[in-house]
């Protein structure tokens, strides 16, 4: 599950979305998955928090690598 939240300078949550992306996969090697999250930050935002949750693993230690992120400031 992927969640995106925006906070102000005091850390107060301004806006948030959970369950933006659910992807179920059983892989043993690098798997490219691409998502576009087009959620505009509300006025007063100073921090964007992207959270990736992994659950339901039966063995080992789950690992997720995130790269090539782009934030557009308008």
BATORDO-52520 format. One record per atom (N, C-alpha, C): residue number from 1; residue in three letters; x, y, z. Coordinates in nm, 2 decimals, always signed. Example, Ala and Ser with C-alpha at 12.3 -4.5 7.8 and 13.67 -1.06 7.14 Angstrom:
REM residues 2
- 1,Ala,+1.32,-0.57,+0.78 $
- 1,Ala,+1.23,-0.45,+0.78 $
- 1,Ala,+1.32,-0.33,+0.78 $
- 2,Ser,+1.28,-0.22,+0.71 $
- 2,Ser,+1.37,-0.11,+0.71 $
- 2,Ser,+1.29,+0.00,+0.79 $
//
This chain:
REM residues 74
- 1,Unk,+0.08,-0.12,+0.00 $
- 1,Unk,+0.00,+0.00,+0.00 $
- 1,Unk,+0.09,+0.12,+0.00 $
- 2,Unk,+0.05,+0.22,-0.07 $
- 2,Unk,+0.12,+0.35,-0.08 $
- 2,Unk,+0.03,+0.46,-0.02 $
- 3,Unk,+0.09,+0.55,+0.06 $
- 3,Unk,+0.01,+0.66,+0.12 $
- 3,Unk,+0.09,+0.79,+0.10 $
- 4,Unk,+0.02,+0.90,+0.08 $
- 4,Unk,+0.09,+1.03,+0.06 $
- 4,Unk,+0.02,+1.12,+0.15 $
- 5,Unk,+0.10,+1.20,+0.23 $
- 5,Unk,+0.05,+1.29,+0.33 $
- 5,Unk,+0.12,+1.42,+0.31 $
- 6,Unk,+0.06,+1.53,+0.35 $
- 6,Unk,+0.12,+1.67,+0.35 $
- 6,Unk,+0.10,+1.73,+0.48 $
- 7,Unk,+0.21,+1.79,+0.54 $
- 7,Unk,+0.20,+1.86,+0.67 $
- 7,Unk,+0.25,+2.00,+0.65 $
- 8,Unk,+0.21,+2.08,+0.75 $
- 8,Unk,+0.26,+2.22,+0.76 $
- 8,Unk,+0.39,+2.22,+0.84 $
- 9,Unk,+0.44,+2.35,+0.87 $
- 9,Unk,+0.57,+2.36,+0.94 $
- 9,Unk,+0.56,+2.31,+1.08 $
- 10,Unk,+0.44,+2.30,+1.14 $
- 10,Unk,+0.43,+2.25,+1.28 $
- 10,Unk,+0.41,+2.10,+1.28 $
- 11,Unk,+0.40,+2.04,+1.17 $
- 11,Unk,+0.38,+1.89,+1.16 $
- 11,Unk,+0.24,+1.85,+1.16 $
- 12,Unk,+0.15,+1.95,+1.14 $
- 12,Unk,+0.00,+1.92,+1.14 $
- 12,Unk,-0.04,+1.87,+1.01 $
- 13,Unk,-0.11,+1.76,+1.00 $
- 13,Unk,-0.15,+1.70,+0.88 $
- 13,Unk,-0.25,+1.79,+0.81 $
- 14,Unk,-0.22,+1.83,+0.68 $
- 14,Unk,-0.31,+1.91,+0.61 $
- 14,Unk,-0.40,+1.83,+0.51 $
- 15,Unk,-0.34,+1.72,+0.46 $
- 15,Unk,-0.41,+1.64,+0.37 $
- 15,Unk,-0.34,+1.51,+0.36 $
- 16,Unk,-0.42,+1.40,+0.33 $
- 16,Unk,-0.36,+1.27,+0.32 $
- 16,Unk,-0.44,+1.18,+0.24 $
- 17,Unk,-0.38,+1.09,+0.18 $
- 17,Unk,-0.45,+0.98,+0.10 $
- 17,Unk,-0.38,+0.85,+0.14 $
- 18,Unk,-0.46,+0.75,+0.17 $
- 18,Unk,-0.41,+0.62,+0.19 $
- 18,Unk,-0.47,+0.53,+0.09 $
- 19,Unk,-0.40,+0.42,+0.08 $
- 19,Unk,-0.45,+0.31,-0.02 $
- 19,Unk,-0.45,+0.37,-0.16 $
- 20,Unk,-0.35,+0.45,-0.19 $
- 20,Unk,-0.35,+0.50,-0.33 $
- 20,Unk,-0.32,+0.40,-0.43 $
- 21,Unk,-0.23,+0.30,-0.39 $
- 21,Unk,-0.19,+0.20,-0.48 $
- 21,Unk,-0.18,+0.07,-0.40 $
- 22,Unk,-0.25,-0.03,-0.45 $
- 22,Unk,-0.23,-0.17,-0.39 $
- 22,Unk,-0.17,-0.25,-0.50 $
- 23,Unk,-0.06,-0.32,-0.48 $
- 23,Unk,+0.00,-0.40,-0.58 $
- 23,Unk,+0.03,-0.54,-0.51 $
- 24,Unk,-0.01,-0.64,-0.56 $
- 24,Unk,+0.02,-0.77,-0.50 $
- 24,Unk,+0.11,-0.84,-0.60 $
- 25,Unk,+0.23,-0.89,-0.54 $
- 25,Unk,+0.33,-0.95,-0.63 $
- 25,Unk,+0.41,-1.05,-0.55 $
- 26,Unk,+0.45,-1.15,-0.61 $
- 26,Unk,+0.54,-1.25,-0.55 $
- 26,Unk,+0.66,-1.25,-0.65 $
- 27,Unk,+0.77,-1.19,-0.61 $
- 27,Unk,+0.88,-1.18,-0.69 $
- 27,Unk,+1.01,-1.21,-0.62 $
- 28,Unk,+1.11,-1.26,-0.69 $
- 28,Unk,+1.24,-1.29,-0.62 $
- 28,Unk,+1.35,-1.21,-0.69 $
- 29,Unk,+1.32,-1.11,-0.77 $
- 29,Unk,+1.42,-1.03,-0.83 $
- 29,Unk,+1.36,-0.89,-0.85 $
- 30,Unk,+1.44,-0.80,-0.90 $
- 30,Unk,+1.39,-0.66,-0.92 $
- 30,Unk,+1.27,-0.66,-1.01 $
- 31,Unk,+1.17,-0.59,-0.97 $
- 31,Unk,+1.05,-0.58,-1.05 $
- 31,Unk,+1.01,-0.43,-1.06 $
- 32,Unk,+1.01,-0.38,-1.19 $
- 32,Unk,+0.98,-0.24,-1.21 $
- 32,Unk,+0.83,-0.21,-1.20 $
- 33,Unk,+0.78,-0.13,-1.12 $
- 33,Unk,+0.64,-0.09,-1.11 $
- 33,Unk,+0.64,+0.06,-1.11 $
- 34,Unk,+0.56,+0.12,-1.19 $
- 34,Unk,+0.55,+0.26,-1.20 $
- 34,Unk,+0.41,+0.31,-1.17 $
- 35,Unk,+0.41,+0.42,-1.09 $
- 35,Unk,+0.28,+0.48,-1.04 $
- 35,Unk,+0.29,+0.63,-1.06 $
- 36,Unk,+0.18,+0.69,-1.09 $
- 36,Unk,+0.18,+0.84,-1.10 $
- 36,Unk,+0.08,+0.88,-0.99 $
- 37,Unk,+0.12,+0.96,-0.89 $
- 37,Unk,+0.03,+1.01,-0.79 $
- 37,Unk,+0.02,+1.16,-0.81 $
- 38,Unk,-0.10,+1.19,-0.86 $
- 38,Unk,-0.12,+1.33,-0.90 $
- 38,Unk,-0.21,+1.40,-0.79 $
- 39,Unk,-0.16,+1.42,-0.68 $
- 39,Unk,-0.24,+1.48,-0.57 $
- 39,Unk,-0.17,+1.61,-0.53 $
- 40,Unk,-0.24,+1.72,-0.56 $
- 40,Unk,-0.18,+1.85,-0.53 $
- 40,Unk,-0.16,+1.88,-0.38 $
- 41,Unk,-0.05,+1.94,-0.35 $
- 41,Unk,-0.03,+1.98,-0.21 $
- 41,Unk,-0.12,+2.10,-0.17 $
- 42,Unk,-0.18,+2.10,-0.06 $
- 42,Unk,-0.26,+2.21,-0.02 $
- 42,Unk,-0.17,+2.33,+0.02 $
- 43,Unk,-0.22,+2.45,+0.02 $
- 43,Unk,-0.15,+2.57,+0.06 $
- 43,Unk,-0.09,+2.55,+0.20 $
- 44,Unk,+0.03,+2.59,+0.23 $
- 44,Unk,+0.09,+2.58,+0.36 $
- 44,Unk,+0.17,+2.45,+0.38 $
- 45,Unk,+0.18,+2.37,+0.28 $
- 45,Unk,+0.26,+2.25,+0.29 $
- 45,Unk,+0.41,+2.27,+0.29 $
- 46,Unk,+0.48,+2.21,+0.39 $
- 46,Unk,+0.62,+2.22,+0.39 $
- 46,Unk,+0.68,+2.08,+0.38 $
- 47,Unk,+0.60,+1.97,+0.40 $
- 47,Unk,+0.66,+1.84,+0.39 $
- 47,Unk,+0.56,+1.75,+0.32 $
- 48,Unk,+0.61,+1.66,+0.23 $
- 48,Unk,+0.54,+1.56,+0.17 $
- 48,Unk,+0.59,+1.43,+0.22 $
- 49,Unk,+0.51,+1.34,+0.26 $
- 49,Unk,+0.55,+1.21,+0.32 $
- 49,Unk,+0.49,+1.10,+0.23 $
- 50,Unk,+0.58,+1.02,+0.17 $
- 50,Unk,+0.54,+0.91,+0.09 $
- 50,Unk,+0.57,+0.78,+0.18 $
- 51,Unk,+0.47,+0.70,+0.21 $
- 51,Unk,+0.49,+0.58,+0.29 $
- 51,Unk,+0.45,+0.46,+0.21 $
- 52,Unk,+0.54,+0.36,+0.21 $
- 52,Unk,+0.52,+0.23,+0.14 $
- 52,Unk,+0.51,+0.13,+0.25 $
- 53,Unk,+0.39,+0.06,+0.25 $
- 53,Unk,+0.37,-0.04,+0.35 $
- 53,Unk,+0.37,-0.18,+0.28 $
- 54,Unk,+0.45,-0.27,+0.34 $
- 54,Unk,+0.45,-0.41,+0.29 $
- 54,Unk,+0.41,-0.50,+0.40 $
- 55,Unk,+0.32,-0.59,+0.37 $
- 55,Unk,+0.27,-0.68,+0.47 $
- 55,Unk,+0.23,-0.81,+0.41 $
- 56,Unk,+0.21,-0.91,+0.49 $
- 56,Unk,+0.17,-1.04,+0.44 $
- 56,Unk,+0.28,-1.13,+0.39 $
- 57,Unk,+0.41,-1.09,+0.42 $
- 57,Unk,+0.52,-1.18,+0.38 $
- 57,Unk,+0.52,-1.30,+0.47 $
- 58,Unk,+0.56,-1.41,+0.42 $
- 58,Unk,+0.56,-1.54,+0.50 $
- 58,Unk,+0.70,-1.58,+0.54 $
- 59,Unk,+0.80,-1.52,+0.48 $
- 59,Unk,+0.94,-1.55,+0.52 $
- 59,Unk,+1.03,-1.44,+0.48 $
- 60,Unk,+1.15,-1.44,+0.54 $
- 60,Unk,+1.25,-1.34,+0.50 $
- 60,Unk,+1.22,-1.20,+0.55 $
- 61,Unk,+1.30,-1.11,+0.50 $
- 61,Unk,+1.28,-0.97,+0.53 $
- 61,Unk,+1.24,-0.89,+0.40 $
- 62,Unk,+1.12,-0.84,+0.40 $
- 62,Unk,+1.08,-0.76,+0.28 $
- 62,Unk,+1.16,-0.64,+0.26 $
- 63,Unk,+1.19,-0.61,+0.13 $
- 63,Unk,+1.27,-0.49,+0.10 $
- 63,Unk,+1.20,-0.42,-0.02 $
- 64,Unk,+1.19,-0.29,-0.01 $
- 64,Unk,+1.14,-0.21,-0.12 $
- 64,Unk,+1.24,-0.10,-0.15 $
- 65,Unk,+1.27,-0.08,-0.28 $
- 65,Unk,+1.36,+0.03,-0.32 $
- 65,Unk,+1.27,+0.13,-0.40 $
- 66,Unk,+1.29,+0.25,-0.37 $
- 66,Unk,+1.22,+0.36,-0.44 $
- 66,Unk,+1.32,+0.45,-0.50 $
- 67,Unk,+1.30,+0.47,-0.63 $
- 67,Unk,+1.39,+0.57,-0.69 $
- 67,Unk,+1.32,+0.64,-0.80 $
- 68,Unk,+1.39,+0.74,-0.86 $
- 68,Unk,+1.33,+0.82,-0.97 $
- 68,Unk,+1.20,+0.89,-0.93 $
- 69,Unk,+1.20,+0.95,-0.81 $
- 69,Unk,+1.08,+1.02,-0.77 $
- 69,Unk,+1.09,+1.16,-0.82 $
- 70,Unk,+0.98,+1.22,-0.86 $
- 70,Unk,+0.98,+1.36,-0.91 $
- 70,Unk,+0.87,+1.43,-0.84 $
- 71,Unk,+0.90,+1.55,-0.79 $
- 71,Unk,+0.80,+1.64,-0.72 $
- 71,Unk,+0.80,+1.76,-0.81 $
- 72,Unk,+0.68,+1.80,-0.84 $
- 72,Unk,+0.66,+1.93,-0.92 $
- 72,Unk,+0.61,+2.03,-0.83 $
- 73,Unk,+0.68,+2.15,-0.83 $
- 73,Unk,+0.64,+2.26,-0.75 $
- 73,Unk,+0.58,+2.37,-0.84 $
- 74,Unk,+0.45,+2.41,-0.81 $
- 74,Unk,+0.39,+2.50,-0.90 $
- 74,Unk,+0.38,+2.64,-0.83 $
//
